[in-house]
Amino acid sequence: MIGQRPAAPGLDDGVDEVDLRHHGDAEVGGGLADFAVNVRTGTPPAWLADRLRASVADLAGYPDPRPARRAVARRHGRGAEEVLLTAGAAEAFVLLARVLQPRKAVVVHPQFTEPEAALRAAGHAVERAVLGKDFTLDPAVVPEDADLVVVGNPTNPTSVLHPAAAITALSRPGRTVVVDEAFMDCVPGEPETLASRLPSGIVVIRSLTKTWGLAGLRAGYLLAHPHLVARLAEAQPLWAVSTPALVAIEACCEPEALAEAQAWAAGLAVERDRLAAELTNRGLYVVPEARASFLCLRVPDALGIRALLRQRGYAVRRGDTFPGLGTDWLRIAVRDRPANDALLEVLGELGI
């Protein structure tokens, strides 16, 4: 096969630095077809955009988070005291980094780099637990003395969905496990979510950015034990979540919205699996069992291929800024069939 499997799992002290602040939005622009940013196309839907426009009439008053907080609690079967609304998932990572004082923080990689960046910015040393074959989670890769562990599920950029049992196996007395579930609503039925279970010591972070096309609005939330929620709320600036973002959070927790997200996730799964099969049939190593809205694949000279794709009008996400990957990895967002076929045609012209 052209692609090869990743190296064996292990620990990394982060000495060989990568650009943790590089994200997919840096890849797009200039009229490029966007296969770099993992936001659902055609969003926000019209009904949600209408609600957001109407919320402008209330901007003279200070934001009231209580209705949105109750809506999130209802969605996941939690108490409102277990919910903290945030300006996107990124704010949640920053709050945790500023409030917690870990002796040994471990981030499971490859994954979204903002949690590690936030921890380092807050002055914490970070150890990396790098996953090996097919990027499946082996709890044994995390050192026993780690008192803060961060893991994505399903994970960006690998699209791997870890079993809930594997993540709960990371729990220990005195350890906080932070689970980034920003892409969990890509999974029909969300069978591995911990949001509705919230075991002791587990923190779940969710985002509305990807499914609802709200990256510019900054809307997300965190679920945790009430004591930790209260500590994080004390560190959060007053009125951190805007009125339009609160309206979006409440609206996207309604039954009709959840049904729409479920239908989208089901359609996404079909097209994602087709695209993965097409790439695999070309001899590429595509990380198996992808469950999110993107694929992670190994391509010889991936940075060169990325540059050639840009010349032909296509933006894809480089993989070398994710610890645990390298210069022969790309992440490709899954779009609709015509768009995906157009990308496949261009890749074929490049000999892939």
C-alpha positions as CSV (number, residue, x, y, z in Angstrom):
1,M,0.0,0.0,0.0
2,I,1.1,3.6,-0.6
3,G,0.2,4.6,3.0
4,Q,1.7,3.1,6.1
5,R,0.3,2.7,9.6
6,P,1.5,5.0,12.4
7,A,4.3,4.2,14.8
8,A,3.8,2.4,18.1
9,P,2.2,4.2,21.0
10,G,4.3,6.0,23.6
11,L,5.0,9.2,25.6
12,D,6.3,12.4,24.2
13,D,7.6,15.3,26.3
14,G,6.7,17.8,23.5
15,V,10.4,18.9,22.9
16,D,9.9,18.7,19.1
17,E,7.3,21.4,18.9
18,V,4.7,21.8,16.3
19,D,2.4,24.8,15.6
20,L,-0.4,24.1,18.1
21,R,-2.2,27.2,17.0
22,H,-2.6,26.2,13.4
23,H,-6.2,25.4,12.5
24,G,-8.2,24.6,9.5
25,D,-9.4,28.2,9.0
26,A,-5.8,29.1,8.1
27,E,-6.0,26.9,5.1
28,V,-9.0,28.5,3.4
29,G,-9.8,31.7,1.5
30,G,-9.2,33.0,-2.0
31,G,-12.1,31.1,-3.4
32,L,-10.7,27.7,-2.5
33,A,-13.1,24.8,-2.2
34,D,-13.1,24.2,1.5
35,F,-12.2,20.6,2.6
36,A,-10.1,21.9,5.5
37,V,-12.7,23.2,8.0
38,N,-15.0,20.6,9.6
39,V,-18.1,22.7,9.7
40,R,-21.3,21.4,8.1
41,T,-22.0,23.2,4.8
42,G,-25.2,25.1,4.2
43,T,-25.4,26.2,7.8
44,P,-26.8,27.8,9.9
45,P,-30.1,26.6,8.6
46,A,-32.7,29.2,7.8
47,W,-34.8,28.6,10.9
48,L,-31.8,29.1,13.1
49,A,-30.6,32.2,11.2
50,D,-34.1,33.7,11.7
51,R,-33.8,33.1,15.5
52,L,-30.4,34.7,15.6
53,R,-31.6,37.8,13.6
54,A,-34.5,38.2,15.9
55,S,-32.2,38.1,19.0
56,V,-30.7,41.4,17.9
57,A,-33.7,43.1,19.3
58,D,-32.7,42.1,22.8
59,L,-29.0,43.2,22.6
60,A,-29.7,46.3,24.9
61,G,-30.1,44.0,27.8
62,Y,-27.5,41.8,29.5
63,P,-27.4,38.2,28.5
64,D,-29.5,35.8,30.6
65,P,-27.9,32.3,30.5
66,R,-30.6,30.6,32.6
67,P,-33.0,29.4,29.8
68,A,-30.1,28.0,27.7
69,R,-28.5,26.4,30.7
70,R,-31.8,24.6,31.5
71,A,-32.1,23.5,27.9
72,V,-28.7,21.9,27.9
73,A,-29.4,20.2,31.2
74,R,-32.7,18.8,29.8
75,R,-31.0,17.6,26.6
76,H,-28.5,15.5,28.5
77,G,-30.5,14.6,31.6
78,R,-28.3,16.6,33.9
79,G,-28.9,19.2,36.6
80,A,-28.5,22.8,35.6
81,E,-25.8,23.1,38.2
82,E,-23.7,20.7,36.1
83,V,-23.7,22.9,33.1
84,L,-21.4,25.8,32.2
85,L,-22.2,27.7,29.0
86,T,-19.0,28.9,27.2
87,A,-18.0,31.0,24.2
88,G,-17.2,27.9,22.2
89,A,-15.2,24.8,23.3
90,A,-12.0,26.9,23.2
91,E,-13.1,29.0,26.2
92,A,-13.8,25.8,28.2
93,F,-10.2,24.6,27.6
94,V,-8.8,28.0,28.7
95,L,-11.0,28.0,31.9
96,L,-9.9,24.5,32.8
97,A,-6.2,25.4,32.2
98,R,-6.5,28.5,34.4
99,V,-8.5,26.9,37.3
100,L,-7.0,23.4,37.6
101,Q,-3.5,23.0,39.0
102,P,-2.4,19.6,37.7
103,R,0.9,18.0,38.9
104,K,1.0,16.0,35.7
105,A,-1.1,16.9,32.7
106,V,-1.3,14.4,29.9
107,V,-2.9,15.1,26.5
108,V,-3.8,12.0,24.4
109,H,-2.6,12.7,20.8
110,P,-3.2,13.0,17.9
111,Q,-6.1,15.3,18.8
112,F,-7.3,18.9,18.6
113,T,-4.3,21.0,19.8
114,E,-6.1,23.9,21.6
115,P,-6.3,22.0,25.0
116,E,-2.5,21.6,25.1
117,A,-2.0,25.1,23.9
118,A,-4.3,26.4,26.7
119,L,-2.5,24.4,29.3
120,R,1.0,25.6,28.1
121,A,-0.2,29.2,28.0
122,A,-1.4,28.8,31.6
123,G,2.1,27.7,32.6
124,H,1.6,24.0,32.9
125,A,4.0,21.4,31.6
126,V,2.3,18.9,29.3
127,E,3.2,15.3,28.5
128,R,1.8,13.7,25.4
129,A,0.5,10.2,25.2
130,V,0.7,9.3,21.5
131,L,-1.6,6.6,20.3
132,G,-0.3,3.9,17.9
133,K,-2.0,1.5,15.4
134,D,-5.2,2.9,14.0
135,F,-5.2,5.5,16.9
136,T,-7.4,3.4,19.1
137,L,-7.4,4.3,22.8
138,D,-5.4,2.1,25.1
139,P,-5.9,3.4,28.7
140,A,-2.5,2.0,29.6
141,V,-0.7,4.6,27.5
142,V,-1.6,7.2,30.1
143,P,0.8,7.3,33.1
144,E,-0.8,6.2,36.4
145,D,0.3,9.4,38.2
146,A,-1.4,11.7,35.6
147,D,-4.0,13.8,37.5
148,L,-5.3,15.6,34.3
149,V,-6.0,13.7,31.1
150,V,-7.4,15.3,27.9
151,V,-8.9,13.1,25.1
152,G,-11.1,13.7,22.1
153,N,-14.1,11.6,21.2
154,P,-14.6,11.3,18.3
155,T,-11.1,12.6,17.9
156,N,-10.0,15.4,15.6
157,P,-8.1,14.7,13.3
158,T,-8.3,10.9,13.2
159,S,-12.1,10.6,13.3
160,V,-11.8,7.7,15.7
161,L,-14.7,7.1,18.1
162,H,-13.4,5.6,21.4
163,P,-15.7,3.3,23.4
164,A,-17.1,5.0,26.5
165,A,-15.7,2.2,28.5
166,A,-12.1,2.9,27.4
167,I,-12.5,6.6,28.5
168,T,-14.1,5.8,31.8
169,A,-11.2,3.3,32.4
170,L,-9.0,6.4,32.6
171,S,-10.8,7.6,35.8
172,R,-8.9,7.5,39.0
173,P,-9.4,9.1,42.4
174,G,-7.9,12.6,42.2
175,R,-7.7,12.6,38.4
176,T,-9.8,14.8,36.1
177,V,-10.5,13.4,32.6
178,V,-11.6,16.0,30.1
179,V,-13.4,14.6,27.0
180,D,-13.7,16.8,24.0
181,E,-17.0,15.8,22.4
182,A,-17.2,18.6,19.8
183,F,-17.9,16.1,17.1
184,M,-20.1,13.7,19.0
185,D,-23.2,14.8,17.2
186,C,-21.7,13.5,14.0
187,V,-22.4,10.0,15.4
188,P,-26.0,8.8,15.0
189,G,-27.5,8.1,18.4
190,E,-24.3,9.2,20.2
191,P,-23.8,5.7,21.7
192,E,-20.4,6.5,23.3
193,T,-21.2,10.0,24.8
194,L,-20.5,10.5,28.4
195,A,-22.7,13.6,28.6
196,S,-25.7,11.8,29.9
197,R,-23.7,9.6,32.3
198,L,-21.0,12.0,33.5
199,P,-19.0,9.6,35.7
200,S,-17.1,10.9,38.6
201,G,-14.0,13.0,37.6
202,I,-15.2,13.3,34.0
203,V,-15.6,16.7,32.3
204,V,-17.4,16.7,28.9
205,I,-17.1,19.6,26.5
206,R,-19.5,20.1,23.6
207,S,-19.7,22.7,20.8
208,L,-22.4,23.9,18.4
209,T,-19.8,25.1,15.9
210,K,-19.6,22.0,13.6
211,T,-23.1,20.8,13.1
212,W,-24.9,24.2,13.1
213,G,-22.3,26.4,11.3
214,L,-21.7,28.8,14.2
215,A,-18.0,29.1,14.4
216,G,-18.3,32.9,14.2
217,L,-20.8,33.0,17.0
218,R,-18.8,31.0,19.6
219,A,-21.3,28.8,21.4
220,G,-20.6,25.7,23.5
221,Y,-20.8,24.3,26.9
222,L,-19.2,22.1,29.6
223,L,-20.7,19.4,31.8
224,A,-19.0,18.6,35.1
225,H,-19.6,18.1,38.8
226,P,-21.3,21.2,40.3
227,H,-18.3,22.0,42.4
228,L,-16.0,22.3,39.4
229,V,-18.6,24.1,37.4
230,A,-18.9,26.7,40.2
231,R,-15.1,27.2,40.3
232,L,-14.9,27.6,36.5
233,A,-17.8,30.1,36.6
234,E,-15.9,32.2,39.1
235,A,-13.0,32.4,36.6
236,Q,-15.2,33.2,33.7
237,P,-15.7,36.8,32.7
238,L,-19.2,38.1,33.4
239,W,-21.6,37.7,30.5
240,A,-19.1,35.7,28.5
241,V,-21.7,34.2,26.2
242,S,-23.6,36.6,24.1
243,T,-27.4,36.8,23.8
244,P,-27.4,35.4,20.2
245,A,-25.1,32.5,21.3
246,L,-27.5,31.8,24.2
247,V,-30.5,31.8,21.7
248,A,-28.6,29.4,19.5
249,I,-27.7,27.0,22.4
250,E,-31.3,26.9,23.5
251,A,-32.7,26.4,20.0
252,C,-30.2,23.7,19.1
253,C,-31.3,21.7,22.2
254,E,-34.9,21.6,21.0
255,P,-36.3,18.2,19.9
256,E,-36.8,19.3,16.3
257,A,-33.2,20.5,16.1
258,L,-31.9,17.2,17.6
259,A,-33.9,15.3,15.0
260,E,-32.4,17.4,12.2
261,A,-28.9,16.8,13.6
262,Q,-29.6,13.1,13.8
263,A,-30.8,12.9,10.2
264,W,-27.7,14.9,9.0
265,A,-25.4,12.5,10.9
266,A,-27.0,9.5,9.3
267,G,-26.5,10.9,5.8
268,L,-23.0,12.0,6.6
269,A,-22.1,8.4,7.6
270,V,-23.1,7.0,4.2
271,E,-21.1,9.6,2.2
272,R,-18.1,9.5,4.6
273,D,-17.9,5.7,4.2
274,R,-18.1,5.9,0.4
275,L,-15.4,8.5,0.3
276,A,-13.2,6.5,2.6
277,A,-13.7,3.4,0.4
278,E,-12.8,5.3,-2.7
279,L,-9.5,6.6,-1.1
280,T,-8.7,3.2,0.3
281,N,-9.2,1.5,-3.1
282,R,-6.5,3.9,-4.4
283,G,-4.0,2.3,-2.0
284,L,-4.1,5.0,0.6
285,Y,-4.1,4.4,4.3
286,V,-7.3,5.9,5.7
287,V,-7.7,5.7,9.4
288,P,-10.3,3.0,9.8
289,E,-13.8,3.3,11.3
290,A,-14.1,7.0,10.9
291,R,-17.1,8.4,12.7
292,A,-16.8,12.2,12.5
293,S,-17.2,14.6,9.6
294,F,-13.7,14.2,8.2
295,L,-11.2,11.6,7.2
296,C,-7.5,11.3,8.2
297,L,-5.2,9.8,5.6
298,R,-1.6,9.1,4.9
299,V,-0.3,10.4,1.6
300,P,3.3,10.4,0.4
301,D,4.6,14.0,0.3
302,A,1.3,15.2,1.8
303,L,2.5,18.8,2.0
304,G,3.4,18.7,-1.7
305,I,0.0,17.3,-2.5
306,R,-1.7,19.9,-0.4
307,A,0.2,22.7,-2.4
308,L,-0.8,21.1,-5.7
309,L,-4.4,20.9,-4.6
310,R,-4.3,24.6,-3.6
311,Q,-3.1,25.4,-7.2
312,R,-6.2,23.6,-8.5
313,G,-8.6,25.4,-6.1
314,Y,-8.9,23.0,-3.2
315,A,-8.0,23.5,0.5
316,V,-7.3,20.5,2.7
317,R,-5.9,20.4,6.3
318,R,-2.2,19.6,6.7
319,G,-1.6,16.9,9.3
320,D,1.9,17.8,10.5
321,T,0.7,20.3,13.1
322,F,-0.9,17.5,15.1
323,P,1.5,15.8,17.5
324,G,1.7,12.1,16.6
325,L,1.2,12.7,12.9
326,G,3.7,14.1,10.4
327,T,4.4,15.5,7.0
328,D,2.7,12.6,5.2
329,W,-0.8,13.1,6.7
330,L,-3.8,15.1,5.6
331,R,-7.3,15.6,7.0
332,I,-10.1,16.0,4.5
333,A,-13.6,17.2,5.5
334,V,-16.5,15.2,4.1
335,R,-18.8,17.2,1.9
336,D,-21.7,16.2,-0.4
337,R,-21.2,13.6,-3.1
338,P,-20.7,16.0,-6.0
339,A,-18.1,18.0,-4.1
340,N,-16.3,14.9,-2.9
341,D,-16.3,13.4,-6.4
342,A,-14.8,16.6,-7.8
343,L,-12.0,16.3,-5.2
344,L,-11.5,12.7,-6.1
345,E,-11.1,13.6,-9.7
346,V,-8.5,16.2,-9.0
347,L,-6.6,13.7,-6.8
348,G,-6.7,11.2,-9.6
349,E,-5.1,13.8,-11.9
350,L,-2.3,14.1,-9.4
351,G,-1.8,10.3,-9.5
352,I,-3.6,9.5,-6.2
